Amino acid sequence: MFNKLLLSMAMIASMSLFPQVSFAENANFGGKSESLSPEDKFAEVKQKAEAGSSKDQLSLGRMYHNGVGVAKDDAKAAEWWKKAAAQGNEIAQEALKGLNAK
């Protein structure tokens, strides 16, 4: 229980303190994405998220939360994180907890 709490706190802290680093770790899904503009990357990730990929739903939530390729919108971030969390994505579950704690 304590280890899970520590892990949760570390994930939330990394998302808050280093949002671009957190996004960058998940930004290159197919190799070609490195040369895409933030707006094009947003469109690519959104398409995959809409198709049901929980990994991309998590990333899309981060993009909305951090304003990467789109205007910052925490309500939209929460919407996508809820979809990912519903599929069992633990990072999305923790992101929602962090967003709700603000």
C-alpha positions in Angstrom: 0.0 0.0 0.0 2.8 2.4 1.0 4.8 1.6 -2.2 1.7 2.2 -4.4 1.2 5.5 -2.7 4.8 6.5 -3.2 4.6 5.5 -6.9 1.4 7.5 -7.3 3.0 10.6 -5.7 6.1 10.2 -7.9 4.0 9.9 -11.1 1.9 13.0 -10.2 4.9 15.0 -9.3 6.7 14.1 -12.6 3.6 15.1 -14.5 3.4 18.5 -12.7 7.1 19.3 -12.5 8.2 18.0 -15.9 5.1 18.0 -18.2 7.1 18.1 -21.4 9.4 15.3 -20.3 6.4 13.2 -19.4 4.8 13.8 -22.7 8.1 13.3 -24.6 8.5 9.8 -23.1 5.3 8.7 -24.9 5.4 11.0 -27.9 7.2 8.7 -30.4 4.8 5.8 -31.0 5.8 4.9 -34.6 9.2 6.5 -35.2 7.9 9.1 -37.7 6.4 11.4 -35.0 9.6 13.1 -34.1 9.3 15.4 -37.2 5.6 16.2 -36.7 4.5 19.6 -35.4 2.7 19.6 -32.1 -0.6 20.2 -33.9 0.0 17.3 -36.3 1.0 15.1 -33.4 -2.1 16.1 -31.6 -4.2 15.0 -34.6 -2.4 11.7 -34.8 -2.8 10.9 -31.1 -6.4 12.0 -31.2 -7.2 9.6 -34.0 -5.7 6.7 -32.1 -7.4 7.7 -28.9 -10.8 7.9 -30.6 -10.1 4.4 -32.0 -9.9 3.2 -28.3 -6.1 3.1 -27.5 -5.8 3.7 -23.8 -2.1 4.6 -24.2 -3.2 7.3 -26.7 -6.1 8.4 -24.5 -3.6 9.0 -21.7 -1.3 10.9 -24.1 -4.2 13.0 -25.4 -5.2 13.9 -21.9 -1.6 15.0 -21.2 -1.6 17.1 -24.4 -4.8 18.8 -23.3 -3.5 19.2 -19.8 -0.2 20.7 -20.9 -1.5 22.6 -24.0 0.6 20.7 -26.5 -0.7 21.1 -30.0 -4.0 22.4 -28.6 -5.3 25.0 -26.1 -4.9 23.9 -22.5 -8.1 22.3 -21.3 -8.2 20.3 -18.0 -11.9 19.3 -18.6 -10.9 17.7 -21.9 -7.8 16.2 -20.2 -10.1 14.6 -17.5 -12.5 13.3 -20.2 -9.7 11.4 -22.0 -8.0 10.2 -18.8 -11.4 8.8 -17.6 -11.7 6.9 -20.9 -8.2 5.4 -20.4 -8.8 4.8 -16.7 -12.0 2.9 -17.6 -9.8 0.5 -19.6 -7.6 -0.1 -16.5 -4.8 2.4 -17.3 -3.4 3.0 -13.9 -1.4 6.1 -14.9 -4.6 7.7 -16.2 -6.3 6.8 -12.9 -3.4 8.6 -11.0 -3.5 11.6 -13.3 -7.2 12.0 -12.5 -6.5 11.9 -8.8 -3.8 14.5 -9.3 -6.1 16.7 -11.3 -8.9 16.4 -8.8 -6.5 17.3 -5.9 -5.7 20.7 -7.4 
